[in-house]
Amino acid sequence: MQKLGKKKILGLLTAAAIVATTVGSFAVWDTLTATTSNKLTLANPITTTAALADFAETNSGDYPVYEGAATFNVANVDTTKLTTGKITLSTQIKDGASDVSSDFDVTYEKKDGTAIAGGVATGITNGDNEYNVKVTPKDSAKTNNLGGKELTVEITGELSAVK
């Protein structure tokens, strides 16, 4: 067996490194990167806006009933989602900063007079969705001295999908 000199060992190591590098790399003419593109149009966001008409008082029993019309305008909802959509209505009544909602009964009806059970309205359309809101004071409203006070009525409508 022949002893290899430093020059021969260095030459063999260099040759091995060149072979290893060449095998693991690409040729200069190889295409290694590609890019593609296309256009994207964002859909309009779904929007819900609300309006509340002034309340009118009617006396049809022991307590007066205050009735107003709440309109929730829904826009940009896909038709298939409208068929399964709902608006959940809720009301908060305030005396200044104090919540006095528990002193009142609140009911909701569709514009045609159909009751909305649990405040959940279905049959949503793009455009105006109108509801009658009836606020009736309980006996506790009288005992809590709310008579003659200007109260704030906030009606919220939350659009969602029926599950």
Salt bridges, closest charged atoms under 4 A:
ASP95 OD2 - LYS149 NZ 3.14
ASP105 OD1 - LYS138 NZ 3.79
GLU109 OE2 - LYS134 NZ 3.27
GLU130 OE1 - LYS111 NZ 3.19
GLU154 OE2 - LYS94 NZ 3.68
